[in-house]
Amino acid sequence: MSDLKRSLGTPKALAPSRAVAHRAVQFLTAAARANLRAAPDDSHSNLEWSPEKQAFLTHPMPVGQGHCQVGLSPASMILVFVCSDGPSRQLDLPGRSCAEAMAWLDEQLEDEGMLPASVAKIPYALPEDVAQIDVFPSMSGLRLDALMGWYSLAVRTITPLARGLADVRPGPSQIRCWPHHFDIATYVALEEGDAETARGIGVGLSPGDQSYDQPYFYMYPWPQHKSGALSGAIEPGHWHRNGFAGAVATGDELLAQPDICTGTQQFLQRAFDIGRTALKVS
């Protein structure tokens, strides 16, 4: 087994790590919601995943002549507050309550003349295993490093697909993490128009959910009722039709490939091409 495959852990064993990290990124999105102008597509609330820093980061939040960002280093569960004109400040989350962490973050924001994250209204419900976390557990037994390896793999494999669509208009969005479902994705808009009816394709990675209790890559065409017949070979993945119509390749399916990066990229490209054909977009 390659070092990369080994670093990704056992996909079905990552659910506890997923829940803890999913809970922690809510601090980041709360700070962004409190201090950034709301975008119609809610993109002001999404997050960057930096493979180099191994951290989630908010969009820069303007303050004075500079900006501040809130970050999370999941592998060590450290909440970070950094401004362009000063040193970073950080808080170790293990053993601390969510209330303590929010109070600390509010203090950092208010010290810079910004709104506290606690005033933000989060417009979604979290999964039960995430919402029930009141105190962050110790790192013992968690594989947050492995879970984050899947996010890095997503950036590494989705980026070439997005770059290959430079001639498409409106084209692919930035590859960002959405704190609601905790997935990381790009949405390739294939035509102008209302977001509810204009054709497009989502490509991303879910860390696992009620459909698959392990990380999985996906492709879904939109609108679903215009997706047509989705069929054809998309090894190592399969067609998913329960809840959404699209292509899925689970962590287990991808780890069975000789080269997981190549296998993932080939799956995403095949699935995207089939989805584009089904939407009747040349």
N, C-alpha and C positions, 0 to 999 in steps of 0.2 A: 504494500500500500504506500502511495506517495505521501510525502510530508504534508502536502496540501489537504489531501483526503483525510489524513489522520487528524489534522487541526480542526476539521469541521465536526468532529465528534460523531455521536450516534444520534441521528435526527430525531427519533422518537423520544429521546431522553432530555430534550431541550425545553420542554414545556415550562418547568419551574423557572428557568432562566428567562424565558420569554416574558412571563408574567411580571417578574421583578423589573426588567428593563422597560417594559411597556408602561408600568406605573411611574417609573422615574422620568421618562420623557414628557410626562404631563406637566412637569414644572417648566420645561422649556417652552412648550406651546402656550402655557398660561402667560408667561412673561411676554411672548410675542403678541398674543391677543390683546394684552393690556396696553402695549406701547407702539404697535404698528397700525397704520391705516388699513382697515379691513378691505381685502380684495374680494370681488364678486365670486371667485371660485375658491375662496378660503385659503389661497396659496400663501398668504402672509403667515399662516400658522404652521406651515410645514417646515421640515428640517433638512439640513445637509448631513450626509454621512461622509466623513473624511477618512478614507482608508489610511492615509499617511498619519493622521493624528489619532486614529482609532476612536473617533468621537462624533457625536451628534452635535450640531450647532444650529442656533436660530439664524434667521436673516439678521444682518446688522440692524440694530435699533438706534436711530439718530439721537444724539444728545449733545447739546452745545455745538462745538466745531468738530466733534468726532462721532463715535458710535460705540455701543456696547453689544456684547453677545452673551447668551447663556449657553453653556455646553454641558454634555454628559459624557464621561469616559466610562462606558458600561463595564469593561473588563475589570475595573477596579471600583466601580460604583462611586465615582467622584463627581459631584456637581461643581461646575466651574462658572465663574463670572469674570469676564474680562472686558476691559475698555481700551480703546485705541491709545489713550494717553496715560495708561498706568499699568501696574502689575496685575496679574490674575489673582483672584481669590477663590478658594475652594473649600468644599465641605464633603467629608467622608459620609456616605449615606448608611452603610451597614450599622445596625443598632439604633438608628435614629428614627423617630416617628415622622410620618408625612407632615404633620403639623409643625414640627421643629424645622424640617427642611424648608417648608413654605415661609416660615417666619424669617429664617436666615436669608432666603432669596429676596423677600420683600425689603429687608434692611439694606441689602446691597443696591437694589434698584432705587430705593428712596434716597440713599446717600448720593446718588448721581442725579437726583431731581426727576426721576422717572416714576411712573405709576407702579404700585405694587402688583405682583402677579396674582395675588389673592382676589383682586377685584374682577378678574376675567371670568366671563361666563363660558363654560365649556358646553358646546351644543350637542353632545352625544353621551351615550352611556357606555361605560367600559365593560368588557367581559367580566363575569363574576369573579374569576380567579385573580383578576387584576384589581378590581374595585375593592376586594376584601383585604388588600394589603394596607395595614395601618402603620406597621413598623417594618423597616427594611431588614431582612435577615442577614446573617453572616454570610460570607462568601463560600463557606464550607459546603461542598456538594454541588455547587452551581458550576455550569460551564458557559459563563458569559463570553469568554474568549471564543469558544466554538460558535456560539450564536452570532457573534459579530463577524466571524469569518464568512458567514453566509451573506451578510450585507456587503462585505467587501467583494465577494464573488459576484454579487448582483451588479455593483458598479462596474466591475471589470468586464462583464459580459454584455450588459445592456448598452454601455457606452459605444462600442463599435456598431451595434445595430442603429442607434440614434444617429451617429455620424454618417452612416451610409444613406440616410434619408434627408440629406442636406437640400436636395432638390424638391422635396415635398413641401407644400404650403397648405395650411399654416405650419405644419411640421411638428416635430417632437418637443415636448416641454423639457425642462431641466429634470434630472433624475433626483427626486426628493423623497424623503420619508414622511408619511402622513400619520400623525399620532393617533388618529381615530382607530384605524385597523393595524397600525404599526407596520404597514407594508412600505416598500420602497419601489418607486416606479417612474416610468415616463408615460405620458399620454400623447400619442401621435395623432394630431388633428389632421384629417384628410380633406376637409373642406371647411370653408367659412360658414357661419350661421349660428343659430341657437344651439347652445350646448346640449340641450335635451334631444335634438333631432339631427344635428350635423354628424356625419360619419367620422369615426375615429377608432383607434385601437390602443388599448392599455397593455403595457408589457411591464412586468415587475416580479418582485419576490414577496411572498407573505412568509412571516416567521412561523406560521401555523395558526389554525383557527378551528371553528367547529366542523369545517369540511375535511381538513387534514391536520392531524395533531403532530405536525412536523413542518419544517420549512419546505416551501414549494414555489417554483417559478410558474408564472401564468401568462396567458395571452387571452384577451377577450375583445371581440369586436363590439362596437356601439354604433347605433342603437341595437339592442339585442334582437328586437323583432325584425330587423333588416339584415341580420347576420347570414341568412341563407343556410344552406346545408354545410356544416363543418365536418369534413371527412378527409381522409388521406393519412399517409404514414407520417407520424411525428415522433418516432422513437428518439430518445428513450421515454417520451411522455405518452399521454393518453388524452382522449377527449372527455371533458367534464360537462355534464348537462343538468346537474341538480343544483338549483339556486342561481347559477349563471351558466351561459353557454360559452365554452372556451377550451383552451388547451392547458394542461397541467403536467408538470414534471416534478415529482416529489424528490426530496432529498435522497431517499433510498434508491429511487430509480437513477438519479444522476450519479450517485457514488458507485454504481455498478458499471459505469462507463470507464474505459481505459484512461481517458484524459477528461477530467470533469469540466475544465474550462471549454475545451473544444466541443464536448457533448452538449453543454449548456448553450453555447452560442449557436450550434447547429439546430437545436430544438427551437430556440427563440426565432431564428430566421425562418425555418420551415413553417412554424405556426403563424408567424406574422404574414408570410406570403399567402397562406391559405385564408387567413382572416381578411386580407385585403381583397382577394379574389371573391370571397363570399359577399363582401360589401359592394362588389361591382365598381371598384375604384382601380383604374389602370395605374 
